Amino acid sequence: MGQDVNIADVSMRFGDFYAARDINVHIEAGEFFSFLGPSGCGKTTLLRLVSGFMDPTKGQIKIGGKDMIGIGSNNRPTAMIFQNLALFPLMTVTQNIGFGLEVRGVPKAERIKKVEELIELVDLRGAGNRKVSELSGGQMQRVAIARALAVSPAVLLLDEPLSALDLKLRHHMRAELRNIQRRTGVTFIYITHDQTEALTMSDRVGVMSIGKLEQVAEPDVVYNNPATAFVASFVGETNRFQGTISGIDGEYAVLNTASGSFSCKNPQHLSQGEEATIFIRPETVFMAEESTASNLLTCGIHNLSFEGAYAVVTIKNEQGQLLTMRLNNDGTAPRVKAGDNVKVTFNRENAFVLKNGDSTSA
Amino acid sequence: MRDFWKNAIRDLGKIGVAYILITVGVWMVFMILIPQLIMLNYSFKPMLALRDIGGPKDVWTLKNYIVFFTNKLHMAIFFKTIWSSIIVTSVALAICYPIAFYLAKVARGATVGLVMLGLVIPYWINELLRLFAWQIILADSGIMNQLLIFLGIIADPINFRAGNGAVVLGMTYAYILFMVFPIYNVMESLDRNQLDAARDLGASWLRIHRKIVIPYAKPGIAVGCTMTFMLAAGTVAAPQLLGSPSSFWFTQVINTNFECANWNQGAAYATLLMLLCIIFMFIMLKIFKVGLKELTQ
């Protein structure tokens, strides 16, 4: 069964560079937790700190309540799945999966039984005696999962293991991973730069910018209520306008921008006069029915790409800024074509203003 | 086969193909085939005075080989050479494996270059001079004895060159590079993640080496051992300069034969030594379960 992981005040410095800075997060036992961030944000470093390949410069890592500092990776209740899988090329599938059991001195009969169970679990029947080099990408993936699960880890660490697979297989393996996680109850810590992967699989997501943990929350919360400008721009698509806050109305704020004044949510409780950016998701922008609506933008349709269930429409406002909107193909949206002039709007509940960060653009 | 030549001519042009064929051909014929055949021919002929060559006494014979099997001393020296060369090879392997691993998987950046330089620098000096250096170090009043006396470990100087020790030491030193580089080359391509993965799965360092690193480095180890063994068995300088009568090397016997103008006997002994080295190579391949093809990679 899974154990909880507590990362407290953890910093990791390489020379002058902080790969991780003051990271605080508590990952529940049996949780599927993802660290999401651009490459180089320090998420792999964090994973290696949990696995014990190195110790942090500062801070504490506890697994199942036990302090892990100074304990090597071979003595931690974790198992890691590497980005390149790191299967042992000279061994068969069975030998790969059984490696962890063998080095732990598990008797042969028991070992064979356990390996068979795992081969069953990851759906690799009949491949036991094959060399790993003879396997397909998806099969190698399964061997890596089985090899890591063989040592009955309390925490499974996954370092972008799906990145080498083609799209279709990746979709399939996502569901598979989620499934295995539910069946085994092991705590999964998943590292990825792919937001869809993080959002679809995880119970909670930790979004990282360079060395910093920006937000930890459920996937829908991260998407709908991003805590910082970095999270808002990194997760999902957004339309953005920079401006100055000109008025406060309870939970809402009015932002003055070059493209007009917009009313939206003010989750950070910014006050009047602060420089900020408004974020509007493409799927919340819609055609205005009357020209008196608030949050109105007058635009020309720049480009239209029909995707079936929806159409992605690029529009250009009078200031020349491009925006994206997503029109659902549910019969309600009027037919438009490139060159048309339209008025679009959005509800103030669906947009939010956030303080300009150091790394707003992701 | 036709396609092979067609493709070669298409890729390299007629001149290119001719150039490769001629250079390889010249090298094979003049550097390998002819010298070996001359030696082989010598070894099956009796030693004759100049006027008898081409005469009735100039016949093929196994006499030179039979001499070896009837000469107890030469046989003893032959087996002693094998044994000592195996010791040199083993000691070199024991020293070089950690060095190669350190260079390939532990050290990073400038350290690698520095250690490499350290390994290569002695080779800027001629082998003979290096052996002379060892002679000086191991002499009765040499640095080694002075150091041991100074440290109070011994009272009187040791004659290092009395036994086999000095020869084995000198050779191990001389051939370290030939052991380090083949192993290093193979180890370098080993994915570091595999070491981490094995460690992560609970393996001790000893087991990681036994299960992951050594199996992977096998071709390199086989090459290193073969080269070191051949160099050790085939050298004449080290035993000559560092040896004593009790550490007589088989190459010295061959050398003496040639110097005493019994080229035929010398050629037969040289052939035996060559056979030994070939056999050793195949034993190595067998032990490490490496194919000839992998060996040359």
Interface residues (C-beta under 8 A of the other chain):
Chain A: S51 G52 F53 G72 S73 N74 N75 T78 A79 M80 F82 Q83 N84 A86 F88 L90 F99 G100 V103 R104 R147 A148 A150 V151
Chain B: D191 N193 Q194 D196 A197 A198 R199 D200 L201 G202 A203 S204 R207 K211 I212 P215 Y216
